[in-house]
Amino acid sequence: MSDAIPIVHTWNAHQQQRLCGCKQCQRRPYADDSCTTPIQVLPQRQQMVWLCSCRLSQRYPYCDGSHNPRNGMTLRQAVAEICKDVIKSWRRD
C-alpha cells in the first residue's frame, strides 16, 4: 500500500493561497520561491481541501485518490484488501 496520503487543510475565506504547480517545491503542495508555475487560489468561503502529496493526481494540487493502489481493483478485491488492513491494525493494538 502507498504511504502517500492527502494533506488536509482548512482554508479561510478571502485568504490567498499560493500552491505549487511545478510539483518540485520543497514545501509542496504550497509554492516556494523556486516554483516556476505557482497556482494562486482565493477561496470565497471557508473550506476544507485535500491536497496531493504524491504528485500522481490528475487534478494536482488537489488530491483525486490516484495514490490509492485499490483504484484498479474490483469492489470485491478492494473490500478484501481493506479487511486485511483492518485486521492488521487490530493485531498491532
TORROLO-956119 format. One line per 8 residues: number of its first residue (from 1); their letters; for each residue x, y, z of N, C-alpha, C. Coordinates in pm, 1 decimal. Example, Ala and Ser with C-alpha at 12.3 -4.5 7.8 and 13.67 -1.06 7.14 Angstrom:
2
1 = as = 1319.0:-569.0:780.0:1230.0:-450.0:780.0:1320.0:-330.0:780.0; 1285.0:-225.0:708.0:1367.0:-106.0:714.0:1290.0:3.0:787.0 $
END
This chain:
93
1 = msdaipiv = 84.7:-118.0:0.0:0.0:0.0:0.0:89.4:124.5:0.0; 46.3:226.9:-66.3:119.5:352.5:-73.7:115.6:426.5:59.1; 228.2:489.6:93.7:232.9:570.6:215.1:183.4:712.1:190.9; 160.2:747.2:64.9:114.5:882.2:32.5:-28.2:901.3:80.9; -48.5:1009.3:150.7:-183.2:1043.3:196.2:-208.3:1189.7:164.8; -332.9:1227.3:145.0:-361.9:1367.8:117.3:-328.8:1455.9:237.5; -295.7:1578.1:208.9:-271.8:1678.3:312.3:-401.7:1756.4:326.1; -460.8:1752.5:443.4:-590.6:1816.1:464.3:-570.2:1949.5:535.5 $
9 = htwnahqq = -621.2:2055.6:475.5:-611.5:2189.8:533.0:-748.5:2255.6:529.4; -770.6:2346.4:621.4:-889.0:2431.2:616.5:-843.2:2569.8:574.2; -899.4:2617.1:464.6:-867.3:2749.9:415.5:-975.9:2846.1:459.0; -934.7:2964.2:500.0:-1029.3:3069.0:538.0:-1072.9:3147.8:415.1; -1191.5:3202.4:421.6:-1243.7:3282.7:311.1:-1154.5:3403.4:286.9; -1132.0:3433.1:161.3:-1059.2:3552.8:116.9:-914.9:3556.7:166.5; -856.6:3441.3:195.1:-715.5:3433.4:234.1:-639.4:3365.7:119.5; -556.8:3444.1:50.9:-484.5:3397.4:-67.5:-398.7:3274.9:-35.3 $
17 = qrlcgckq = -404.1:3174.8:-123.5:-321.3:3055.3:-112.1:-235.1:3046.9:-237.5; -108.0:3014.9:-219.8:-15.1:3003.1:-332.5:34.4:2858.6:-335.8; -13.4:2784.0:-434.2:16.6:2641.5:-443.5:119.8:2613.6:-551.5; 194.7:2506.5:-533.4:296.6:2465.7:-629.7:230.8:2406.1:-753.0; 267.3:2454.3:-869.1:216.9:2399.2:-993.9:321.6:2317.7:-1067.7; 448.3:2326.7:-1025.2:556.5:2256.4:-1094.7:584.8:2118.3:-1035.7; 529.3:2088.4:-919.8:547.1:1961.2:-848.3:690.5:1939.1:-799.5; 770.9:2044.3:-791.2:909.7:2030.8:-748.7:942.1:2105.5:-619.8 $
25 = cqrrpyad = 850.5:2181.8:-567.7:876.3:2265.0:-449.6:903.9:2180.9:-325.5; 991.1:2230.9:-240.6:1021.0:2163.8:-114.3:902.5:2170.1:-19.3; 822.6:2275.0:-29.1:707.5:2294.6:60.4:578.5:2239.9:0.2; 590.4:2159.2:-103.4:475.2:2105.7:-174.1:369.1:2055.5:-76.9; 243.8:2085.4:-94.0:177.6:2139.7:-212.2:180.3:2292.2:-221.1; 240.5:2359.1:-122.3:248.1:2504.8:-128.1:372.5:2545.8:-205.8; 363.1:2655.7:-278.7:473.6:2703.2:-361.0:579.6:2769.8:-275.4; 704.3:2754.3:-317.1:813.0:2830.0:-256.7:869.6:2922.6:-365.0 $
33 = dscttpiq = 977.0:2992.4:-335.3:1030.9:3090.4:-430.3:1085.9:3026.7:-557.9; 1114.0:2896.4:-554.9:1168.1:2829.4:-673.0:1059.9:2784.3:-771.1; 933.7:2794.9:-732.7:824.1:2745.5:-817.0:814.5:2827.0:-946.2; 813.6:2755.4:-1057.6:806.1:2822.1:-1187.8:662.4:2845.5:-1233.4; 568.3:2772.3:-1174.7:427.8:2785.7:-1214.9:335.4:2783.9:-1093.0; 346.4:2883.7:-1005.6:259.6:2884.5:-887.4:112.5:2900.6:-926.7; 26.6:2841.4:-846.9:-117.7:2849.4:-867.9:-175.7:2934.6:-756.0; -239.1:3045.3:-791.5:-299.2:3134.5:-692.9:-445.9:3095.9:-673.3 $
41 = vlpqrqqm = -484.9:3078.2:-548.3:-623.4:3042.8:-516.4:-673.9:3141.0:-411.6; -792.9:3195.0:-433.8:-855.9:3284.3:-337.4:-992.6:3225.7:-301.8; -1000.6:3147.9:-192.9:-1128.6:3087.1:-154.6:-1232.6:3194.0:-123.0; -1353.4:3173.3:-169.5:-1462.2:3267.3:-143.4:-1533.9:3237.5:-12.3; -1508.8:3117.8:41.8:-1568.4:3079.5:170.4:-1469.5:2988.3:242.2; -1489.8:2968.5:371.4:-1405.0:2874.4:443.8:-1432.2:2734.8:389.7; -1325.6:2660.3:365.1:-1344.0:2526.8:309.6:-1229.3:2434.7:347.6; -1260.6:2306.3:355.7:-1159.9:2205.1:379.6:-1115.3:2153.3:243.3 $
49 = vwlcscrl = -984.5:2143.4:223.1:-931.3:2094.4:96.0:-838.1:1977.0:121.7; -834.1:1885.6:26.3:-743.0:1771.9:29.5:-640.2:1797.7:-79.4; -515.4:1814.2:-38.4:-408.9:1847.4:-131.7:-319.7:1725.7:-155.8; -270.8:1712.6:-277.8:-191.3:1597.8:-319.9:-51.6:1601.3:-258.1; -6.0:1486.2:-207.5:131.0:1476.4:-157.1:213.0:1375.9:-237.9; 151.0:1309.5:-335.5:220.5:1203.7:-409.8:260.6:1245.2:-551.3; 208.9:1355.0:-599.5:233.1:1406.8:-734.8:167.6:1323.1:-844.7; 79.9:1230.2:-811.2:14.8:1145.5:-911.6:-121.0:1197.8:-955.3 $
57 = sqrypycd = -176.6:1290.5:-881.5:-312.3:1338.4:-906.4:-326.0:1402.5:-1044.0; -434.4:1369.7:-1111.5:-467.4:1435.5:-1238.1:-523.9:1574.8:-1212.7; -559.7:1602.8:-1088.6:-615.9:1733.2:-1050.3:-517.4:1811.2:-963.0; -387.9:1778.8:-971.5:-287.0:1843.6:-888.9:-304.4:1995.4:-893.0; -300.1:2063.3:-781.5:-250.1:2025.7:-649.9:-353.5:1959.9:-559.0; -473.2:1933.2:-610.8:-576.6:1870.3:-528.5:-567.6:1718.4:-540.7; -594.0:1647.8:-432.9:-591.2:1501.6:-432.0:-713.2:1447.3:-505.5; -690.2:1348.6:-592.4:-802.1:1280.9:-658.3:-803.2:1131.0:-628.1 $
65 = gshnprng = -718.4:1087.8:-534.1:-713.4:947.1:-496.1:-624.2:861.8:-584.2; -549.0:921.7:-675.1:-462.8:845.2:-765.5:-357.4:763.3:-692.0; -322.3:804.6:-570.7:-221.0:733.4:-491.7:-271.2:599.4:-439.9; -401.4:578.0:-442.9:-461.9:459.6:-382.6:-441.4:337.6:-471.8; -368.5:236.3:-423.5:-343.3:118.2:-506.3:-469.4:36.7:-533.9; -576.9:65.6:-464.1:-701.5:-9.7:-484.5:-784.0:43.5:-601.5; -741.0:150.3:-664.2:-819.7:209.7:-772.7:-844.3:113.7:-888.1; -749.6:24.7:-917.0:-765.0:-67.2:-1028.9:-831.0:-198.7:-991.7 $
73 = mtlrqava = -873.6:-213.2:-867.8:-932.2:-339.2:-821.1:-1083.4:-341.8:-840.6; -1135.4:-464.1:-844.2:-1280.3:-479.1:-840.7:-1326.4:-446.9:-699.1; -1454.4:-426.5:-681.8:-1507.7:-397.2:-549.0:-1475.4:-510.2:-451.6; -1490.3:-633.0:-495.0:-1462.8:-748.9:-409.0:-1316.0:-750.6:-364.7; -1224.2:-725.1:-457.8:-1081.7:-722.3:-423.9:-1051.2:-609.8:-325.3; -1109.1:-492.6:-349.5:-1084.2:-378.0:-261.8:-1135.3:-404.5:-121.0; -1254.3:-462.2:-108.8:-1309.7:-492.8:23.6:-1221.0:-594.3:94.9; -1173.2:-695.6:23.3:-1084.2:-795.4:83.4:-956.1:-730.0:134.4 $
81 = eickdvik = -899.1:-637.9:57.0:-777.2:-567.9:99.4:-802.9:-479.2:220.9; -914.9:-410.6:221.8:-949.5:-325.2:335.8:-964.8:-410.4:461.3; -1028.8:-526.1:449.2:-1044.9:-616.2:565.0:-909.1:-661.1:617.2; -816.8:-693.2:527.3:-681.5:-732.0:569.6:-614.9:-618.3:646.7; -629.1:-495.4:596.2:-569.5:-379.6:663.9:-628.2:-360.3:803.0; -759.1:-377.0:816.3:-824.9:-360.4:946.2:-775.7:-466.4:1043.7; -767.7:-590.9:997.8:-720.5:-699.3:1084.6:-577.0:-673.3:1129.3; -490.9:-627.6:1036.9:-352.2:-595.3:1073.6:-347.8:-487.0:1180.1 $
89 = swrrd = -430.5:-384.1:1164.5:-428.2:-274.0:1261.9:-478.4:-321.4:1397.7; -575.1:-413.0:1401.7:-624.0:-466.5:1529.1:-514.9:-547.8:1598.1; -437.7:-621.6:1520.9:-332.0:-705.6:1578.3:-219.0:-621.9:1636.7; -198.0:-502.8:1581.6:-93.2:-413.9:1634.1:-134.7:-349.5:1764.9; -264.0:-329.9:1785.0:-314.1:-261.0:1904.8:-313.8:-347.9:2023.1 $
END
